[in-house]
């Protein structure tokens, strides 16, 4: 029910940008997420999971790997910053790129060592690796489908606008992008 109204999302985005600025799209997405979050808090009551039976909420919260979450997020963010800056805004040998790339790799290495040797309840439990073939296939499918979806959603409207749209107006770009969302 929440996806159907957004099937023509490129059309909406083109129309919004044609009369205003792209910032309204981010605001709309934030408001829609807020509504979804509030509705989830009100109406979603999942059954208790087997690994949390008998534990208080505070005991469950204490099992969260905060150090792992912070270091993995910081490492990935710094790596993405370095890859985005390198060759575009700065040269690959500039201090901005080298420092963020190095720090990102250090954070990721620390996170791996932390998860393997030091944390009692890791973000990636070892039991997930019991069937490595299935896990590898799931990770590959998730990566490829996510990468393809993102590429199509981001690059197709631009390609359609430049190559296929004779009128170069937002409605023709939006209608031409309906097959991909």
Contact map, one row per residue, 1 for C-alpha under 8 A:
1111100000000000000000000000000000000000000000000000000000000000000000000000000000000000000000000000000000000000000000000000000000000000000000000000000000000000000000000000000000000
1111110000000000000000000000000000000000000000000000000000000000000000000000000000000000000000000000000000000000000000000000000000000000000000000000000000000000000000000000000000000
1111111000000000000000000000000000000000000000000000000000000000000000000000000000000000000000000000000000000000000000000000000000000000000000000000000000000000000000000000000000000
1111111000000000000000000000000000000000000000000000000000000000000000000000000000000000000000000000000000000000000000000000000000000000000000000000000000000000000000000000000000000
1111111100000000000000000000000000000000000000000000000000000000000000000000000000000000000000000000000000000000000000000000000000000000000000000000000000000000000000000000000000000
0111111110000000000000000000000000000000000000000000000000000000000000000000000000000000000000000000000000000000000000000000000000000000000000000000000000000000000000000000000000001
0011111110000000000000000000000000000000000000000000000000000000000000000000000000000000000000000000000000000000000000000000000000000000000000000000000000000000000000000000000001001
0000111111110000000000000000000000000000000000000000000000000000000000000000000000000000000000000000000000000000000000000000000000000000000000000000000000000000000000000000011011001
0000011111111000000000000000000000000000000000000000000000000000000000000000000000000000000000000000000000000000000000000000000000000000000000000000000000000000000000000000010000001
0000000111111100000000000000000000000000000000000000000000000000000000000000000000000000000000000000000000000000000000000000000000000000000000000000000000001000000000000000110011001
0000000111111110000000000000000000000000000000000000000000000000000000000000000000000000000000000000000000000000000000000000000000000000000000000000000000000000000000000110111011000
0000000111111111000000000000000000000000000000000000000000000000000000000000000000000000000000000000000000000000000000000000000000000000000000000000000000000000000000000000010000000
0000000011111111100001001000000000000000000000000000000000000000000000000000000000000000000000000000000000000000000000000000000000000000000000000000000000000000000000000000010000000
0000000001111111110000000000000000000000000000000000000000000000000000000000000000000000000000000000000000000000000000000000000000000000000000000000000000000000000000000110110000000
0000000000111111111000000000000000000000000000000000000000000000000000000000000000000000000000000000000000000000000000000000000000000000000000000000000000000000000000000110000000000
0000000000011111111111011000000000000000000000000000000000000000000000000000000000000000000000000000000000000000000000000000000000000000000000000000000000000000000000000000000000000
0000000000001111111111000000000000000000000000000000000000000000000000000000000000000000000000000000000000000000000000000000000000000000000000000000000000000000000000000000000000000
0000000000000111111110000000000000000000000000000000000000000000000000000000000000000000000000000000000000000000000000000000000000000000000000000000000000000000000000000100000000000
0000000000000011111110000000000000000000000000000000000000000000000000000000000000000000000000000000000000000000000000000000000000000000000000000000000000000000000000000000000000000
0000000000000001111111010000000000000000000000000000000000000000000000000000000000000000000000000000000000000000000000000000000000000000000000000000000000000000000000000000000000000
0000000000000001111111110000000000000000000000000000000000000000000000000000000000000000000000000000000000000000000000000000000000000000000000000000000000000000000000000000000000000
0000000000001001100111111100000000000000000000000000000000000000000000000000000000000000000000000000000000000000000000000000000000000000000000000000000000000000000000000000000000000
0000000000000000000011111110000000000000000000000000000000000000000000000000000000000000000000000000000000000000000000000000000000000000000000000000000000000000000000000000000000000
0000000000000001000111111111000000000000000000000000000000000000000000000000000000000000000000000000000000000000000000000000000000000000000000000000000000000000000000000000000000000
0000000000001001000001111111100000000000000000000000000000000000000000000000000000000000000000000000000000000000000000000000000000000000000000000000000000000000000000000000000000000
0000000000000000000001111111110000000000000000000000000000000000000000000000000000000000000000000000000000000000000000000000000000000000000000000000000000000000000000000000000000000
0000000000000000000000111111111000000000000000000000000000000000000000000000000000000000000000000000000000000000000000000000000000000000000000000000000000000000000000000000000000000
0000000000000000000000011111111100000000000000000000000000000000000000000000000000000000000000000000000000000000000000000000000000000000000000000000000000000000000000000000000000000
0000000000000000000000001111111110000000000000000000000000000000000000000000000000000000000000000000000000000000000000000000000000000000000000000000000000000000000000000000000000000
0000000000000000000000000111111111000000000000000000000000000000000000000000000000000000000000000000000000000000000000000000000000000000000000000000000000000000000000000000000000000
0000000000000000000000000011111111100000000000000000000000000000000000000000000000000000000000000000000000000000000000000000000000000000000000000000000000000000000000000000000000000
0000000000000000000000000001111111110000000000000000000000000000000000000000000000000000000000000000000000000000000000000000000000000000000000000000000000000000000000000000000000000
0000000000000000000000000000111111111000000000000000000000000000000000000000000000000000000000000000000000000000000000000000000000000000000000000000000000000000000000000000000000000
0000000000000000000000000000011111111100000000000000000000000000000000000000000000000000000000000000000000000000000000000000000000000000000000000000000000000000000000000000000000000
0000000000000000000000000000001111111110000000000000000000000000000000000000000000000000000000000000000000000000000000000000000000000000000000000000000000000000000000000000000000000
0000000000000000000000000000000111111111000000000000000000000000000000000000000000000000000000000000000000000000000000000000000000000000000000000000000000000000000000000000000000000
0000000000000000000000000000000011111111100000000000000000000000000000000000000000000000000000000000000000000000000000000000000000000000000000000000000000000000000000000000000000000
0000000000000000000000000000000001111111110000000000000000000000000000000000000000000000000000000000000000000000000000000000000000000000000000000000000000000000000000000000000000000
0000000000000000000000000000000000111111111100000000000000000000000000000000000000000000000000000000000000000000000000000000000000000000000000000000000000000000000000000000000000000
0000000000000000000000000000000000011111111100000000000000000000000000000000000000000000000000000000000000000000000000000000000000000000000000000000000000000000000000000000000000000
0000000000000000000000000000000000001111111100000000000000000000000000000000000000000000000000000000000000000000000000000000000000000000000000000000000000000000000000000000000000000
0000000000000000000000000000000000000111111100000000000000000000000000000000000000000000000000000000000000000000000000000000000000000000000000000000000000000000000000000000000000000
0000000000000000000000000000000000000011111110000000000000000000000000000000000000000000000000000000000000000000000000000000000000000000000000000000000000000000000000000000000000000
0000000000000000000000000000000000000011111111000000000000000000000000000000000000000000000000000000000000000000000000000000000000000000000000000000000000000000000000000000000000000
0000000000000000000000000000000000000000001111100000000000000000000000000000000000000000000000000000000000000000000000000000000000000000000000000000000000000000000000000000000000000
0000000000000000000000000000000000000000000111110000000000000000000000000000000000000000000000000000000000000000000000000000000000000000000000000000000000000000000000000000000000000
0000000000000000000000000000000000000000000011111000000000000000000000000000000000000000000000000000000000000000000000000000000000000000000000000000000000000000000000000000000000000
0000000000000000000000000000000000000000000001111101100000000000000000000000000000000000000000000000000000000000000000000000000000000000000000000000000000000000000000000000000000000
0000000000000000000000000000000000000000000000111111100000000000000000000000000000000000000000000000000000000000000000000000000000000000000000000000000000000000000000000000000000000
0000000000000000000000000000000000000000000000011111100000000000000000000000000000000000000000000000000000000000000000000000000000000000000000000000000000000000000000000000000000000
0000000000000000000000000000000000000000000000001111100000000000000000000000000000000000000000000000000000000000000000000000000000000000000000000000000000000000000000000000000000000
0000000000000000000000000000000000000000000000011111111000010000000000000000000000000000000000000000000000000000000000000000000000000000000000000000000000000000000000000000000000000
0000000000000000000000000000000000000000000000011111111000000000000000000000000000000000000000000000000000000000000000000000000000000000000000000000000000000000000000000000000000000
0000000000000000000000000000000000000000000000000001111100000000000000000000000000000000000000000000000000000000000000000000000000000000000000000000000000000000000000000000000000000
0000000000000000000000000000000000000000000000000001111111110000000000000000000000000000000000000000000000000000000000000000000000000000000000000000000000000000000000000000000000000
0000000000000000000000000000000000000000000000000000011111110000000000000000000000000000000000000000000000000000000000000000000000000000000000000000000000000000000000000000000000000
0000000000000000000000000000000000000000000000000000001111111000000000000000000000000000000000000000000000000000000000000000000000000000000000000000000000000000000000000000000000000
0000000000000000000000000000000000000000000000000000001111111100000000000000000000000000000000000000000000000000000000000000000000000000000000000000000000000000000000000000000000000
0000000000000000000000000000000000000000000000000000001111111110000000000000000000000000000000000000000000000000000000000000000000000000000000000000000000000000000000000000000000000
0000000000000000000000000000000000000000000000000001001111111111000000000000000000000000000000000000000000000000000000000000000000000000000000000000000000000000000000000000000000000
0000000000000000000000000000000000000000000000000000000011111111000000000000000000000000000000000000000000000000000000000000000000000000000000000000000000000000000000000000000000000
0000000000000000000000000000000000000000000000000000000001111111000000000000000000000000000000000000000000000000000000000000000000000000000000000000000000000000000000000000000000000
0000000000000000000000000000000000000000000000000000000000111111100000000000000000000000000000000000000000000000000000001000000000000000000000000000000000000000000000000000000000000
0000000000000000000000000000000000000000000000000000000000011111110000000000000000000000000000000000000000000000000000001010000000000000000000000000000000000000000000000000000000000
0000000000000000000000000000000000000000000000000000000000000011111110000000000000000000000000000000000000000000000000101110000000000000000000000000000000000000000000000000000000000
0000000000000000000000000000000000000000000000000000000000000001111111000000000000000000000000000000000000000000000000000000000000000000000000000000000000000000000000000000000000000
0000000000000000000000000000000000000000000000000000000000000000111111100000000000000000000000000000000000000000000000000000000000000000000000000000000000000000000000000000000000000
0000000000000000000000000000000000000000000000000000000000000000111111110000000000000000000000000000000000000010011000000110000000000000000000000000000000000000000000000000000000000
0000000000000000000000000000000000000000000000000000000000000000111111111000000000000000000000000000000000000000000000000010000000000000000000000000000000000000000000000000000000000
0000000000000000000000000000000000000000000000000000000000000000011111111100000000000000000000000000000000000000000000000000000000000000000000000000000000000000000000000000000000000
0000000000000000000000000000000000000000000000000000000000000000001111111110000000000000000000000000000000110110000000000000000000000000000000000000000000000000000000000000000000000
0000000000000000000000000000000000000000000000000000000000000000000111111111000000000000000000000000000000110010000000000000000000000000000000000000000000000000000000000000000000000
0000000000000000000000000000000000000000000000000000000000000000000011111111100000000000000000000000000000000000000000000000000000000000000000000000000000000000000000000000000000000
0000000000000000000000000000000000000000000000000000000000000000000001111111110000000000000000000000000100100000000000000000000000000000000000000000000000000000000000000000000000000
0000000000000000000000000000000000000000000000000000000000000000000000111111111000000000000000000000001111110000000000000000000000000000000000000000000000000000000000000000000000000
0000000000000000000000000000000000000000000000000000000000000000000000011111111100000000000000000000000100010000000000000000000000000000000000000000000000000000000000000000000000000
0000000000000000000000000000000000000000000000000000000000000000000000001111111110000000000000000000000100000000000000000000000000000000000000000000000000000000000000000000000000000
0000000000000000000000000000000000000000000000000000000000000000000000000111111111000000000000000001101100000000000000000000000000000000000000000000000000000000000000000000000000000
0000000000000000000000000000000000000000000000000000000000000000000000000011111111100000000000000001100110000000000000000000000000000000000000000000000000000000000000000000000000000
0000000000000000000000000000000000000000000000000000000000000000000000000001111111110000000000000000000000000000000000000000000000000000000000000000000000000000000000000000000000000
0000000000000000000000000000000000000000000000000000000000000000000000000000111111111000000000001001100000000000000000000000000000000000000000000000000000000000000000000000000000000
0000000000000000000000000000000000000000000000000000000000000000000000000000011111111100000000011101100000000000000000000000000000000000000000000000000000000000000000000000000000000
0000000000000000000000000000000000000000000000000000000000000000000000000000001111111100000000001000100000000000000000000000000000000000000000000000000000000000000000000000000000000
0000000000000000000000000000000000000000000000000000000000000000000000000000000111111111100000000000000000000000000000000000000000000000000000000000000000000000000000000000000000000
0000000000000000000000000000000000000000000000000000000000000000000000000000000011111111111100011000000000000000000000000000000000000000000000000000000000000000000000000000000000000
0000000000000000000000000000000000000000000000000000000000000000000000000000000001111111111100001000000000000000000000000000000000000000000000000000000000000000000000000000000000000
0000000000000000000000000000000000000000000000000000000000000000000000000000000000011111111100000000000000000000000000000000000000000000000000000000000000000000000000000000000000000
0000000000000000000000000000000000000000000000000000000000000000000000000000000000011111111000000000000000000000000000000000000000000000000000000000000000000000000000000000000000000
0000000000000000000000000000000000000000000000000000000000000000000000000000000000011111111000000000000000000000000000000000000000000000000000000000000000000000000000000000000000000
0000000000000000000000000000000000000000000000000000000000000000000000000000000000001111111101011000000000000000000000000000000000000000000000000000000000000000000000000000000000000
0000000000000000000000000000000000000000000000000000000000000000000000000000000000001111111111001000000000000000000000000000000000000000000000000000000000000000000000000000000000000
0000000000000000000000000000000000000000000000000000000000000000000000000000000000001110011111001100000000000000000000000000000000000000000000000000000000000000000000000000000000000
0000000000000000000000000000000000000000000000000000000000000000000000000000000000000000001111101100000000000000000000000000000000000000000000000000000000000000000000000000000000000
0000000000000000000000000000000000000000000000000000000000000000000000000000000000000000011111111100000000000000000000000000000000000000000000000000000000000000000000000000000000000
0000000000000000000000000000000000000000000000000000000000000000000000000000000000000000000011111110000000000000000000000000000000000000000000000000000000000000000000000000000000000
0000000000000000000000000000000000000000000000000000000000000000000000000000000001001000010001111111000000000000000000000000000000000000000000000000000000000000000000000000000000000
0000000000000000000000000000000000000000000000000000000000000000000000000000000011101100011111111111100000000000000000000000000000000000000000000000000000000000000000000000000000000
0000000000000000000000000000000000000000000000000000000000000000000000000000000001000000000111111111110000000000000000000000000000000000000000000000000000000000000000000000000000000
0000000000000000000000000000000000000000000000000000000000000000000000000000000000000000000000111111111000000000000000000000000000000000000000000000000000000000000000000000000000000
0000000000000000000000000000000000000000000000000000000000000000000000000000011011000000000000011111111100000000000000000000000000000000000000000000000000000000000000000000000000000
0000000000000000000000000000000000000000000000000000000000000000000000000000011011100000000000001111111110000000000000000000000000000000000000000000000000000000000000000000000000000
0000000000000000000000000000000000000000000000000000000000000000000000000000000000000000000000000111111111000000000000000000000000000000000000000000000000000000000000000000000000000
0000000000000000000000000000000000000000000000000000000000000000000000000010010000000000000000000011111111100000000000000000000000000000000000000000000000000000000000000000000000000
0000000000000000000000000000000000000000000000000000000000000000000000000111111000000000000000000001111111110000000000000000000000000000000000000000000000000000000000000000000000000
0000000000000000000000000000000000000000000000000000000000000000000000000010001000000000000000000000111111111000000000000000000000000000000000000000000000000000000000000000000000000
0000000000000000000000000000000000000000000000000000000000000000000000000010000000000000000000000000011111111100000000000000000000000000000000000000000000000000000000000000000000000
0000000000000000000000000000000000000000000000000000000000000000000000110110000000000000000000000000001111111110000000000000000000000000000000000000000000000000000000000000000000000
0000000000000000000000000000000000000000000000000000000000000000000000110011000000000000000000000000000111111111000000000000000000000000000000000000000000000000000000000000000000000
0000000000000000000000000000000000000000000000000000000000000000000000000000000000000000000000000000000011111111100000000000000000000000000000000000000000000000000000000000000000000
0000000000000000000000000000000000000000000000000000000000000000000000100000000000000000000000000000000001111111110000000000000000000000000000000000000000000000000000000000000000000
0000000000000000000000000000000000000000000000000000000000000000000100110000000000000000000000000000000000111111111000000000000000000000000000000000000000000000000000000000000000000
0000000000000000000000000000000000000000000000000000000000000000000000000000000000000000000000000000000000011111111100000000000000000000000000000000000000000000000000000000000000000
0000000000000000000000000000000000000000000000000000000000000000000000000000000000000000000000000000000000001111111111000000000000000000000000000000000000000000000000000000000000000
0000000000000000000000000000000000000000000000000000000000000000000100000000000000000000000000000000000000000111111111100000000000000000000000000000000000000000000000000000000000000
0000000000000000000000000000000000000000000000000000000000000000000100000000000000000000000000000000000000000011111111100111000000000000000000000000000000000000000000000000000000000
0000000000000000000000000000000000000000000000000000000000000000000000000000000000000000000000000000000000000001111111100100000000000000000000000000000000000000000000000000000000000
0000000000000000000000000000000000000000000000000000000000000000000000000000000000000000000000000000000000000000111111100000000000000000000000000000000000000000000000000000000000000
0000000000000000000000000000000000000000000000000000000000000000000000000000000000000000000000000000000000000000111111110000000000000000000000000000000000000000000000000000000000000
0000000000000000000000000000000000000000000000000000000000000000100000000000000000000000000000000000000000000000011111111100000000000000000000000000000000000000000000000000000000000
0000000000000000000000000000000000000000000000000000000000000000000000000000000000000000000000000000000000000000000001111100000000000000000000000000000000000000000000000000000000000
0000000000000000000000000000000000000000000000000000000000000011100000000000000000000000000000000000000000000000000000111110100000000000000000000000000000000000000000000000000000000
0000000000000000000000000000000000000000000000000000000000000000100100000000000000000000000000000000000000000000001100111111100000000000000000000000000000000000000000000000000000000
0000000000000000000000000000000000000000000000000000000000000001100110000000000000000000000000000000000000000000001000001111100000000000000000000000000000000000000000000000000000000
0000000000000000000000000000000000000000000000000000000000000000000000000000000000000000000000000000000000000000001000000111110100000000000000000000000000000000000000000000000000000
0000000000000000000000000000000000000000000000000000000000000000000000000000000000000000000000000000000000000000000000001111111110000000000000000000000000000000000000000000000000000
0000000000000000000000000000000000000000000000000000000000000000000000000000000000000000000000000000000000000000000000000001111111000000000000000000000000000000000000000000000000000
0000000000000000000000000000000000000000000000000000000000000000000000000000000000000000000000000000000000000000000000000000111111000000000000000000000000000000000000000000000000000
0000000000000000000000000000000000000000000000000000000000000000000000000000000000000000000000000000000000000000000000000001111111110010000000000000000000000000000000000000000000000
0000000000000000000000000000000000000000000000000000000000000000000000000000000000000000000000000000000000000000000000000000111111110010000000000000000000000000000000000000000000000
0000000000000000000000000000000000000000000000000000000000000000000000000000000000000000000000000000000000000000000000000000011111110000000000000000000000000000000000000000000000000
0000000000000000000000000000000000000000000000000000000000000000000000000000000000000000000000000000000000000000000000000000000111111110000000000000000000000000000000000000000000000
0000000000000000000000000000000000000000000000000000000000000000000000000000000000000000000000000000000000000000000000000000000111111111000000000000000000000000000000000000000000000
0000000000000000000000000000000000000000000000000000000000000000000000000000000000000000000000000000000000000000000000000000000000111111100000000000000000000000000000000000000000000
0000000000000000000000000000000000000000000000000000000000000000000000000000000000000000000000000000000000000000000000000000000000111111110000000000000000000000000000000000000000000
0000000000000000000000000000000000000000000000000000000000000000000000000000000000000000000000000000000000000000000000000000000110111111111000000000000000000000000000000000000000000
0000000000000000000000000000000000000000000000000000000000000000000000000000000000000000000000000000000000000000000000000000000000011111111100000000000000000000000000000000000000000
0000000000000000000000000000000000000000000000000000000000000000000000000000000000000000000000000000000000000000000000000000000000001111111110000000000000000000000000000000000000000
0000000000000000000000000000000000000000000000000000000000000000000000000000000000000000000000000000000000000000000000000000000000000111111111000000000000000000000000000000000000000
0000000000000000000000000000000000000000000000000000000000000000000000000000000000000000000000000000000000000000000000000000000000000011111111100000000000000000000000000000000000000
0000000000000000000000000000000000000000000000000000000000000000000000000000000000000000000000000000000000000000000000000000000000000001111111110000000000000000000000000000000000000
0000000000000000000000000000000000000000000000000000000000000000000000000000000000000000000000000000000000000000000000000000000000000000111111111000000000000000000000000000000000000
0000000000000000000000000000000000000000000000000000000000000000000000000000000000000000000000000000000000000000000000000000000000000000011111111100000000000000000000000000000000000
0000000000000000000000000000000000000000000000000000000000000000000000000000000000000000000000000000000000000000000000000000000000000000001111111110000000000000000000000000000000000
0000000000000000000000000000000000000000000000000000000000000000000000000000000000000000000000000000000000000000000000000000000000000000000111111111000000000000000000000000000000000
0000000000000000000000000000000000000000000000000000000000000000000000000000000000000000000000000000000000000000000000000000000000000000000011111111100000000000000000000000000000000
0000000000000000000000000000000000000000000000000000000000000000000000000000000000000000000000000000000000000000000000000000000000000000000001111111110000000000000000000000000000000
0000000000000000000000000000000000000000000000000000000000000000000000000000000000000000000000000000000000000000000000000000000000000000000000111111111000000000000000000000000000000
0000000000000000000000000000000000000000000000000000000000000000000000000000000000000000000000000000000000000000000000000000000000000000000000011111111100000000000000000000000000000
0000000000000000000000000000000000000000000000000000000000000000000000000000000000000000000000000000000000000000000000000000000000000000000000001111111110000000000000000000000000000
0000000000000000000000000000000000000000000000000000000000000000000000000000000000000000000000000000000000000000000000000000000000000000000000000111111111000000000000000000000000000
0000000000000000000000000000000000000000000000000000000000000000000000000000000000000000000000000000000000000000000000000000000000000000000000000011111111110000000000000000000000000
0000000000000000000000000000000000000000000000000000000000000000000000000000000000000000000000000000000000000000000000000000000000000000000000000001111111110000000000000000000000010
0000000000000000000000000000000000000000000000000000000000000000000000000000000000000000000000000000000000000000000000000000000000000000000000000000111111111000000000000000000000011
0000000000000000000000000000000000000000000000000000000000000000000000000000000000000000000000000000000000000000000000000000000000000000000000000000011111111100000000000000000000000
0000000000000000000000000000000000000000000000000000000000000000000000000000000000000000000000000000000000000000000000000000000000000000000000000000001111111110000000000000000000000
0000000000000000000000000000000000000000000000000000000000000000000000000000000000000000000000000000000000000000000000000000000000000000000000000000001111111111000000000000000010000
0000000001000000000000000000000000000000000000000000000000000000000000000000000000000000000000000000000000000000000000000000000000000000000000000000000011111111100000000000110010000
0000000000000000000000000000000000000000000000000000000000000000000000000000000000000000000000000000000000000000000000000000000000000000000000000000000001111111110000000000000000000
0000000000000000000000000000000000000000000000000000000000000000000000000000000000000000000000000000000000000000000000000000000000000000000000000000000000111111111100000000000000000
0000000000000000000000000000000000000000000000000000000000000000000000000000000000000000000000000000000000000000000000000000000000000000000000000000000000011111111110000000100110000
0000000000000000000000000000000000000000000000000000000000000000000000000000000000000000000000000000000000000000000000000000000000000000000000000000000000001111111110010000100000000
0000000000000000000000000000000000000000000000000000000000000000000000000000000000000000000000000000000000000000000000000000000000000000000000000000000000000111111110010000000000000
0000000000000000000000000000000000000000000000000000000000000000000000000000000000000000000000000000000000000000000000000000000000000000000000000000000000000011111110000000000000000
0000000000000000000000000000000000000000000000000000000000000000000000000000000000000000000000000000000000000000000000000000000000000000000000000000000000000011111111000000000000000
0000000000000000000000000000000000000000000000000000000000000000000000000000000000000000000000000000000000000000000000000000000000000000000000000000000000000001111111111001100000000
0000000000000000000000000000000000000000000000000000000000000000000000000000000000000000000000000000000000000000000000000000000000000000000000000000000000000000000111110000000000000
0000000000000000000000000000000000000000000000000000000000000000000000000000000000000000000000000000000000000000000000000000000000000000000000000000000000000000000011111001000000000
0000000000000000000000000000000000000000000000000000000000000000000000000000000000000000000000000000000000000000000000000000000000000000000000000000000000000000110011111101100000000
0000000000000000000000000000000000000000000000000000000000000000000000000000000000000000000000000000000000000000000000000000000000000000000000000000000000000000000010111111100000000
0000000000100110010000000000000000000000000000000000000000000000000000000000000000000000000000000000000000000000000000000000000000000000000000000000000000000000000000011111110000000
0000000000100110000000000000000000000000000000000000000000000000000000000000000000000000000000000000000000000000000000000000000000000000000000000000000000000000000000001111111000000
0000000000000000000000000000000000000000000000000000000000000000000000000000000000000000000000000000000000000000000000000000000000000000000000000000000000000000000010111111111100000
0000000001100100000000000000000000000000000000000000000000000000000000000000000000000000000000000000000000000000000000000000000000000000000000000000000000001001100010011111111110000
0000000111111100000000000000000000000000000000000000000000000000000000000000000000000000000000000000000000000000000000000000000000000000000000000000000000001000000000000111111111000
0000000100100000000000000000000000000000000000000000000000000000000000000000000000000000000000000000000000000000000000000000000000000000000000000000000000000000000000000011111111000
0000000000000000000000000000000000000000000000000000000000000000000000000000000000000000000000000000000000000000000000000000000000000000000000000000000000000001000000000001111111100
0000000101100000000000000000000000000000000000000000000000000000000000000000000000000000000000000000000000000000000000000000000000000000000000000000000000011001000000000000111111111
0000001101100000000000000000000000000000000000000000000000000000000000000000000000000000000000000000000000000000000000000000000000000000000000000000000000000000000000000000011111111
0000000000000000000000000000000000000000000000000000000000000000000000000000000000000000000000000000000000000000000000000000000000000000000000000000000000000000000000000000000111111
0000000000000000000000000000000000000000000000000000000000000000000000000000000000000000000000000000000000000000000000000000000000000000000000000000000110000000000000000000000011111
0000011111000000000000000000000000000000000000000000000000000000000000000000000000000000000000000000000000000000000000000000000000000000000000000000000010000000000000000000000011111
